[in-house]
Amino acid sequence: MNATASPDTARSGSGTRATPRRIAIRSTAKLVVTEAKLFVREPLGAFFAIVFPAALILVLGGAMPGFTEPSADVGGRLPIEVYLPITLALAIGTVALVNLLNALAADREKGVLRRLSTTPVSPVRLLGAQLVVNVSALVVGCGLALLAAWGAFRITAHPNVPGLLIAFVLGAASMVALALLVAAFTPTGRAATGLGSLVYYPMLFAAGVWTPGPLMPDAVRRVADFTPLGAASQALQDAWAGDWPRPLHLAVMVGFTVVLGGLATKLFRWS
């Protein structure tokens, strides 16, 4: 027997080994496309994920008196400039606790996850496709908000770009972990809406959506620092001002990502 394989045989063998991988990539890509189409077909969810952050910036800057003038309350900065990173935190919370959470609950309620568990396309791939679609929507929505702020109001901020990216990624990761944990306890879409709302609105308050961080009472801000979206908002604000996010806020986001993500992995059920 010839001990060495011919080049044709080697190529054939490697091609055979690569086939399952290519099939997996193609099936996952198809899932992403399908989930993206379903995402767009929900106009309300798509609006709040993609359009609302930019629309909020334009409304605040155009309709709120003094929002585009320097204010002593925020250290002589423009209130619209202070509110922009808070809007990014709002987008993170909305995509995680509204779009992603409701999509997962709906898939479980309709039996999509259970049916996928018996096919070569595992539920894990569906979850990955959901994350790709929702995170992409989040990035687009935040990008539009930044463009709206710069284009309409000529904001001249000099953010710490690496710090901003770190805060954004960790904030998104911690809120996705929270959404997955909530999804573990919500077998139906109605339950997801109810429990998600109980978590969503306090998170927005902690993020400074109604009362920006610099205007929060000290006691409230200390509590907000230890919530995932509050820490993300403060880290985004620090980075937007040109500073590095504080270690406390980074540690809080990492901690929530690890702890909540680990719990979600253990408790999440596909049916």
Summary of the structure (lengths in Angstrom):
residues: 271
radius of gyration: 21.8
end to end distance: 52.7
largest distance: 87.0
contacts: 910
relative contact order: 0.13
helix: 78%
strand: 1%
